[in-house]
Amino acid sequence: MIEKCLHGICFSPLSVNDPKFFGFSEFLAGLALMILAWTIADFRYRFRVEVAPLPLKIITFSVVVFVGLSTILTDLWRASGWFVLSQTFITSALWQAFLGITFFSTFLIWIWFAFIRPPLFSKLNSKRYVSTVYKYLVEGVPTNLAIIADELTHSASRVIKYAPESYRFEKVDNSAKLEKVELYAHDLLNLIADKRFCKVVVESSPITTFAFFREIEKQHKYKVDIRVFARNIVSEAITNKDSFIYHETEGYDSGLIGNEKPITQSIFSNFDMVESIETMFHAPFLKWDADQWEAYSRVVLITAESLLNKKFINHNYTIYHAIDNLEKSVTDLSKLNGVINLWENDTYQRLRIAINFIEKFLKLLEEKRANEQIKLRTVDKENFYSERTIYDHLANMLFEIISNASFIKNSSDYWTIYHNTIWSTFFNFYRFNSYVGKAFKFKLRRLIYNEILRMNEFPNFQGAAVLGFCLYLFGFKLNKNSGAYRDTIALHTVVLNWTKKNFAALYEFNPKVAERCLIDNMTYDHEKRRITRAFTGNPLNREITYYHFDVDPPHENFKKFG
């Protein structure tokens, strides 16, 4: 071996015969396999690599360039027999081993983050995590969004942990200064509120919803900025009739999942969380059909049950807002005019759902608030939202339903709608005879009574329609002998007395308003001052029975409104 020394440093040519096990050819073969693996890898694994706490792409590129150049130079050095340091522990074999291990370690790091330990949201990768999710949300590819949703499931606890609650943004002192990871967690919660993403979550990864709301409840962080995400998730889940809300119904339909309702319970069973978020029961009520409103009412009752387990239940926003939405779901009852097949009509089915909601809510109140003292005084409409109670809201909801239904003017199913569907659910067959039920019925009767008496202040179509509803239901004669009639005899008396005293005067003042009081086969004979109702008892023999109700001569009280 030829050795040359310079100032005590000796050099010798690199032996051509030294063993070679990792040169440029081996590097190219390994690189080809790595590129193939990275190219055909599923989106899930590419996403994991992109959000890793290390900049894997930059590291990999740097290592590939370094190892590639090193293997070329090493092979060139060996082939040319160029000189290397002879007084060093680094041999040709060790150098090749170092390059091979460096190259292989890069591959192992990819494997680690892509398969073994997928990266989670943390201080080290928060910026990269949010920017990556943002990029793919903008692209909006549904299959990719489904994978991202599933990956977010594993990071839910950390995202909620770092996400700041709303009061942190309201403070102005230094103690409220937010760390970068907290701001990125806040941004991530706003990112995943995208409607397209929420739709994909409901369709393909409902477990993501479960993970986030479970962590919010577990960590008691009800004020994180999850409001838009919650609203869109609930809206999409109700809109999509194949979602978890429709599958998590009852054990009879869905087995164990139906009994446990894991996702539904995680979202709706904690009233404090629902109330803090506020937006869960915001509903696009103009777009939903009866099945969707039934699902909506079901999840509202889950939250209502949680509310009723608390000591105080008044002045809560979400339940009142949900009741208001359910009330608005049947504002179009006038569409039942002339409907032939009532049971297949969506408007009628929505009516039944709204009535069933009130019925089930009252049963919950009877079960859980049986000993509660209820203020029977009905709240005036002017002070309704400042002095409201849950009983006032339910009574007002039923009153508004009755008001809307009373504008149905042309139907062969009046009795089915007015009596069988609406009234008898609460008043017949000794229904709701508990203290809670009696308080509710008292409030409803008072609302109807006040609406009729408001006709004395100014005759109007609304009051006339409600009066007609009562005349149709109760008839022209008091029935004091029926026990089931006790709940309505006082209201019936008011209806008959007001009609007898004021109907003729109302007819002279405004015949159209007066005619609004006449439902079905009711007519008014102006000359005889008599309301007549034609009643067909048995449609087979076609016999018609006529019932008459004489009214007083017209007075002058309404003329002041002319």
SVG drawing of the C-alpha trace seen along z (x, -y; Angstrom):
<svg xmlns="http://www.w3.org/2000/svg" viewBox="-136 -55 142 63">
<polyline fill="none" stroke="black" stroke-width="0.4" points="0.0,0.0 1.4,-3.4 1.3,-5.8 2.1,-9.5 2.5,-11.8 2.2,-15.5 3.1,-17.3 2.5,-14.1 -0.9,-13.4 -0.7,-10.2 -2.9,-9.3 -3.3,-6.0 -5.3,-5.1 -8.8,-3.6 -8.6,0.1 -10.6,1.2 -10.9,4.7 -12.5,3.5 -16.0,5.1 -18.9,3.2 -22.4,3.7 -24.0,0.2 -23.0,-1.8 -24.8,-3.9 -26.5,-1.0 -27.9,0.3 -29.0,-3.3 -30.9,-3.5 -32.6,-0.2 -33.6,-1.2 -34.7,-4.7 -36.9,-3.1 -38.6,-1.0 -39.1,-3.9 -40.6,-6.1 -42.9,-3.2 -44.1,-2.9 -44.6,-6.6 -46.4,-6.9 -48.9,-4.1 -49.5,-4.8 -53.1,-5.5 -54.1,-9.1 -54.4,-8.3 -50.6,-7.5 -49.7,-10.6 -51.8,-12.7 -50.1,-11.3 -46.6,-12.0 -47.7,-15.6 -48.8,-16.3 -45.9,-14.6 -44.0,-16.7 -40.9,-16.5 -40.6,-18.0 -40.3,-14.6 -40.4,-15.7 -37.5,-18.1 -35.6,-15.6 -36.1,-12.9 -35.0,-15.0 -31.9,-16.2 -31.0,-12.6 -31.6,-11.3 -29.4,-14.0 -26.7,-13.5 -26.7,-9.7 -27.0,-9.7 -24.0,-12.1 -22.0,-10.2 -22.5,-6.9 -21.5,-8.3 -18.4,-10.0 -17.5,-6.8 -17.8,-4.6 -15.8,-7.2 -13.2,-7.4 -12.8,-3.7 -12.7,-3.2 -10.1,-6.0 -8.0,-4.8 -7.9,-8.3 -6.3,-8.9 -8.1,-8.9 -6.9,-9.4 -5.1,-6.3 -5.0,-7.3 -8.7,-7.1 -11.1,-4.6 -13.6,-5.1 -13.1,-2.3 -14.8,-1.8 -17.1,0.7 -18.1,-1.6 -18.7,-4.5 -21.0,-2.3 -22.8,-1.1 -23.3,-4.7 -24.8,-5.7 -27.0,-2.6 -28.2,-3.1 -28.9,-6.8 -30.9,-5.9 -32.8,-3.1 -33.5,-5.2 -35.4,-7.7 -37.6,-4.9 -38.2,-3.7 -39.2,-7.2 -41.8,-7.3 -43.1,-3.9 -43.2,-5.0 -45.4,-8.0 -47.4,-6.5 -48.2,-3.1 -46.9,-2.5 -47.6,-5.8 -49.7,-8.1 -49.1,-11.7 -51.5,-13.6 -52.2,-17.3 -49.6,-18.7 -47.4,-21.8 -44.8,-20.4 -47.1,-20.1 -50.1,-22.3 -49.3,-24.8 -48.5,-22.0 -51.7,-20.1 -54.0,-23.0 -52.4,-24.1 -52.7,-20.5 -56.3,-20.2 -57.0,-23.6 -55.5,-22.6 -57.6,-19.4 -60.7,-21.1 -60.3,-23.7 -59.8,-20.9 -63.0,-19.3 -62.5,-15.7 -65.1,-13.7 -63.0,-10.5 -60.1,-12.5 -62.3,-14.4 -63.6,-11.1 -60.1,-10.0 -59.2,-13.3 -62.3,-13.0 -61.3,-9.6 -57.8,-10.8 -59.1,-13.7 -60.9,-11.2 -57.5,-10.3 -56.6,-14.0 -59.9,-15.1 -58.8,-15.0 -55.7,-17.1 -57.6,-19.6 -60.2,-20.2 -57.4,-20.3 -55.6,-23.1 -58.7,-24.9 -59.3,-28.1 -62.7,-28.8 -64.5,-32.0 -63.8,-33.9 -60.1,-33.7 -60.6,-36.1 -62.5,-38.6 -59.7,-39.2 -57.4,-42.1 -54.6,-41.4 -51.5,-39.4 -52.9,-36.3 -55.2,-35.9 -52.3,-35.7 -52.8,-32.6 -50.1,-30.2 -49.7,-29.4 -51.0,-25.9 -54.2,-27.2 -54.8,-29.5 -54.2,-26.7 -56.6,-24.5 -59.2,-27.2 -58.6,-27.6 -58.9,-23.8 -62.4,-23.8 -63.5,-26.5 -62.0,-24.6 -63.9,-21.4 -67.2,-23.4 -67.2,-23.5 -70.6,-22.2 -69.0,-19.8 -66.8,-18.4 -69.7,-18.0 -71.7,-16.2 -68.8,-13.8 -68.4,-13.3 -72.1,-12.3 -72.0,-10.0 -68.6,-8.3 -67.1,-9.0 -69.8,-9.7 -67.3,-8.4 -65.5,-11.7 -68.6,-13.5 -68.7,-11.1 -65.0,-11.7 -65.2,-15.5 -68.4,-15.9 -67.2,-13.2 -64.0,-15.1 -65.9,-18.4 -68.0,-16.8 -65.1,-14.9 -62.9,-18.0 -65.9,-20.3 -64.8,-22.8 -68.3,-23.8 -67.2,-27.2 -64.7,-26.2 -65.7,-27.5 -67.6,-24.4 -70.9,-26.2 -70.8,-26.2 -69.5,-22.6 -72.3,-21.5 -75.0,-23.2 -73.8,-21.8 -73.3,-18.3 -76.8,-18.2 -78.4,-19.7 -76.6,-17.3 -77.4,-14.3 -81.1,-15.1 -81.1,-15.9 -79.4,-12.6 -82.0,-9.9 -79.3,-7.2 -77.3,-9.0 -76.7,-7.8 -79.8,-9.8 -82.1,-7.5 -80.3,-4.3 -79.9,-5.1 -83.7,-5.0 -84.9,-2.1 -83.5,1.4 -86.5,2.9 -85.2,1.4 -81.5,1.2 -80.5,3.7 -77.8,2.7 -76.9,-0.5 -80.5,-1.5 -80.5,-1.1 -77.2,-2.7 -77.4,-5.5 -73.7,-6.2 -73.3,-9.1 -76.7,-10.7 -76.2,-10.5 -72.7,-12.0 -74.2,-15.1 -77.5,-15.7 -77.6,-14.1 -75.7,-16.8 -77.9,-19.9 -75.1,-22.1 -73.1,-21.4 -76.0,-21.9 -77.0,-25.1 -73.4,-26.5 -73.0,-25.7 -76.4,-27.2 -76.6,-26.3 -77.4,-22.6 -81.2,-23.1 -81.0,-25.8 -83.1,-24.2 -83.6,-24.9 -87.3,-24.3 -88.4,-25.3 -86.6,-22.3 -87.4,-19.4 -90.2,-16.8 -92.1,-14.9 -89.5,-12.2 -86.8,-14.8 -88.9,-16.8 -89.6,-13.5 -85.8,-13.0 -85.4,-16.6 -88.1,-16.3 -86.5,-13.0 -83.1,-14.5 -84.7,-17.6 -86.4,-15.3 -83.1,-13.7 -81.7,-17.1 -85.0,-18.0 -84.7,-14.9 -81.3,-16.0 -82.6,-19.5 -85.4,-18.1 -82.9,-16.3 -81.6,-19.6 -82.8,-21.5 -83.9,-24.6 -85.2,-24.4 -86.4,-27.9 -84.7,-30.5 -82.9,-28.2 -82.3,-29.2 -81.9,-26.0 -85.0,-24.1 -87.2,-27.2 -85.6,-27.8 -86.3,-24.1 -89.9,-24.4 -90.2,-27.6 -88.8,-25.7 -91.2,-22.8 -94.0,-25.3 -92.9,-26.9 -92.8,-23.5 -96.6,-23.5 -97.3,-27.1 -98.6,-25.9 -101.6,-23.9 -103.8,-25.8 -102.4,-23.5 -104.7,-20.8 -107.6,-22.6 -109.2,-20.0 -106.7,-17.3 -108.1,-13.9 -105.7,-11.4 -104.9,-12.9 -102.6,-10.2 -100.2,-10.4 -100.0,-14.2 -96.6,-15.5 -98.2,-18.6 -100.6,-16.4 -97.7,-14.1 -95.7,-17.2 -98.8,-18.2 -98.9,-14.8 -95.2,-15.0 -95.6,-18.4 -98.5,-17.1 -96.5,-14.0 -93.6,-16.2 -95.8,-18.2 -97.3,-15.0 -93.9,-13.3 -92.5,-16.5 -95.5,-16.6 -95.0,-13.0 -91.3,-13.8 -92.5,-16.7 -95.0,-14.4 -92.3,-11.9 -89.4,-14.2 -91.1,-17.4 -94.2,-16.0 -93.6,-17.9 -92.7,-21.2 -94.7,-24.3 -96.0,-25.8 -97.0,-29.5 -100.5,-29.2 -100.8,-32.8 -100.4,-32.9 -97.7,-35.2 -98.8,-38.1 -97.4,-38.1 -95.7,-41.4 -93.7,-39.8 -93.5,-36.3 -89.8,-36.1 -88.9,-37.7 -91.2,-35.6 -91.5,-32.4 -91.5,-28.9 -91.3,-25.6 -95.0,-25.2 -95.8,-28.5 -93.8,-27.6 -95.5,-24.3 -98.9,-25.7 -98.2,-28.5 -96.9,-26.0 -100.1,-24.1 -102.1,-27.3 -100.3,-28.4 -100.9,-25.0 -104.6,-25.4 -104.5,-28.9 -103.0,-27.7 -105.3,-24.7 -108.4,-26.9 -107.7,-28.5 -108.4,-25.2 -111.7,-26.1 -112.3,-23.2 -111.7,-19.7 -113.6,-16.5 -111.4,-15.6 -112.1,-18.4 -112.9,-16.0 -109.8,-14.0 -107.6,-17.1 -109.2,-19.1 -110.5,-16.5 -108.6,-13.2 -105.2,-14.7 -105.0,-17.9 -107.6,-18.1 -108.2,-14.6 -104.4,-14.0 -104.6,-16.2 -108.2,-16.6 -110.1,-13.4 -110.0,-10.0 -108.7,-11.6 -105.4,-12.4 -102.8,-14.4 -104.8,-14.6 -101.7,-15.1 -100.8,-18.4 -98.4,-19.1 -101.0,-18.1 -103.7,-20.2 -101.4,-23.2 -100.6,-22.9 -104.3,-22.6 -105.1,-25.6 -102.5,-27.7 -103.8,-26.6 -107.4,-27.3 -106.3,-30.7 -104.5,-31.5 -107.6,-30.5 -109.9,-32.5 -107.7,-35.6 -107.6,-35.4 -111.4,-35.3 -111.8,-38.2 -109.3,-40.2 -112.1,-40.2 -113.8,-42.8 -110.9,-45.1 -110.8,-44.7 -112.5,-42.0 -109.9,-40.0 -109.6,-36.9 -107.3,-35.1 -109.7,-35.4 -112.6,-34.5 -110.9,-31.4 -110.0,-30.2 -113.6,-30.8 -114.8,-28.7 -112.4,-25.9 -114.0,-25.8 -117.6,-26.0 -116.8,-23.1 -115.3,-21.0 -117.6,-21.7 -120.9,-22.2 -123.8,-24.5 -124.8,-22.8 -123.0,-22.4 -122.5,-18.8 -122.2,-19.0 -122.7,-15.3 -119.5,-14.0 -116.5,-13.6 -114.1,-13.8 -115.7,-17.2 -114.6,-18.9 -111.4,-20.2 -113.3,-22.2 -116.6,-23.2 -115.4,-26.6 -113.9,-27.4 -117.0,-26.1 -119.2,-28.4 -117.1,-31.4 -117.3,-30.5 -121.0,-30.1 -121.6,-33.3 -119.4,-35.4 -120.9,-34.0 -124.5,-34.5 -123.8,-38.1 -121.5,-39.3 -122.0,-37.2 -124.8,-39.2 -123.0,-42.5 -119.8,-41.0 -121.7,-39.9 -123.0,-43.4 -119.6,-45.0 -117.7,-42.7 -119.4,-39.6 -116.1,-38.1 -114.7,-38.1 -117.9,-36.5 -117.9,-33.9 -114.4,-32.8 -116.2,-31.5 -118.3,-29.2 -116.5,-25.9 -117.6,-22.9 -121.4,-22.8 -122.2,-25.9 -124.3,-28.7 -125.7,-31.9 -129.3,-33.1 -129.0,-36.9 -132.8,-37.4 -133.4,-34.8 -130.1,-35.6 -129.4,-31.8 -126.3,-29.7 -127.1,-26.3 -124.9,-23.3 -125.9,-20.4 -124.6,-17.1 -124.6,-13.8 -124.6,-11.1 -124.7,-7.9 -123.5,-8.4 -125.3,-5.2 -128.8,-6.5 -127.9,-10.0 -130.0,-11.6 -129.0,-15.1 -129.6,-16.5 -129.7,-20.3 -128.5,-22.0 -129.4,-25.6 -127.9,-28.3 -129.7,-31.6 -127.7,-34.8 -128.6,-38.1 -129.6,-41.2 -126.6,-43.2 -125.2,-45.8 -123.3,-49.0 -119.9,-48.2 -118.1,-47.2 -119.2,-50.2 -116.5,-52.3 -114.0,-50.3 -115.6,-51.3"/>
</svg>
